[in-house]
Amino acid sequence: MLNICGCLVQTAPDRTASVIEALNATEGSEVHAHDKGRIVVTVEDTQTRRASDLIMDMHQIPGVIGVTLTYHHFEALEDDAPATLS
C-alpha cells in the first residue's frame, strides 16, 4: 500500500531550524519547503509506523505550534496481495 500525506507544520519562528532537523531525522518524513515558521512536509508509512502516528508525533516536537493535514493519497500497489473476504 502507498499511503502519503502532505502536512503544513507551523512553528515558533525561532524554533523552525530545530523542527526541520527533527523532521528530517524522522524516518518517513521529508521537508520540502519552509518560510516564516511554516514547513511543508510529506509523511509516508514506514515498515514499522503508520503515517498517522508519525503526524501525531510531530505535535510533540518542541517548537511545533500545530500540524495540518493538507493532502492524503492512499492506493494499493501492483505487488500488494489482493484482500480476501472471509
Wavefront OBJ file of the C-alpha trace (Angstrom):
o trace
v 0.000 0.000 0.000
v 1.051 3.525 -0.685
v -0.006 5.986 1.997
v 1.372 9.502 1.675
v 0.303 12.669 3.477
v 1.165 16.297 2.925
v 1.287 18.474 6.028
v 1.841 22.079 6.964
v 3.754 22.383 10.221
v 3.510 25.743 11.995
v 6.415 26.544 14.319
v 7.605 29.248 16.619
v 9.828 31.221 14.193
v 12.904 30.921 16.401
v 12.486 27.110 16.537
v 11.992 26.437 12.812
v 15.544 25.185 12.215
v 15.404 22.700 15.086
v 11.962 21.458 13.998
v 13.253 20.926 10.438
v 16.189 18.972 11.854
v 13.840 16.772 13.903
v 11.522 16.189 10.945
v 14.388 15.248 8.625
v 15.702 12.828 11.250
v 12.345 11.025 11.342
v 12.047 8.030 9.023
v 9.068 8.514 6.729
v 9.058 12.313 6.730
v 10.682 14.741 4.327
v 10.805 18.541 4.448
v 10.211 20.196 1.072
v 9.988 23.918 1.847
v 9.820 26.382 4.711
v 9.155 30.078 5.199
v 8.446 32.239 8.250
v 7.675 29.398 10.640
v 5.725 27.287 8.144
v 7.157 23.966 6.933
v 5.834 21.790 4.104
v 6.376 18.101 4.900
v 5.423 14.801 3.307
v 4.891 11.799 5.546
v 4.703 8.167 4.411
v 4.049 4.873 6.148
v 7.247 3.041 7.102
v 7.781 -0.644 7.802
v 7.110 -0.061 11.496
v 4.958 3.097 11.757
v 1.837 4.478 10.124
v 1.923 7.975 8.675
v -0.910 8.964 11.019
v 1.224 8.029 14.044
v 4.175 9.992 12.674
v 1.939 13.029 12.198
v 0.669 12.767 15.775
v 4.293 12.585 16.971
v 5.052 15.870 15.164
v 2.842 17.673 17.674
v 5.331 16.706 20.399
v 8.402 18.250 18.718
v 9.499 21.279 20.767
v 8.625 24.457 18.879
v 5.718 22.985 16.889
v 2.562 25.062 17.270
v 0.331 22.967 15.024
v 0.219 20.374 12.240
v -2.397 20.477 9.486
v -3.048 17.614 7.096
v -3.373 19.246 3.665
v -3.208 16.227 1.336
v -3.731 12.485 1.611
v -3.217 9.789 -1.035
v -3.778 6.082 -0.428
v -3.658 3.290 -3.015
v -2.871 -0.362 -3.465
v 0.364 -1.095 -5.309
v 0.682 -3.714 -8.031
v 2.695 -6.069 -5.810
v 0.164 -5.874 -2.948
v -1.675 -9.139 -2.388
v -5.416 -8.837 -3.047
v -7.636 -8.811 0.022
v -9.625 -11.960 0.636
v -13.061 -11.973 2.153
v -13.826 -14.444 4.903
l 1 2 3 4 5 6 7 8 9 10 11 12 13 14 15 16 17 18 19 20 21 22 23 24 25 26 27 28 29 30 31 32 33 34 35 36 37 38 39 40 41 42 43 44 45 46 47 48 49 50 51 52 53 54 55 56 57 58 59 60 61 62 63 64 65 66 67 68 69 70 71 72 73 74 75 76 77 78 79 80 81 82 83 84 85 86
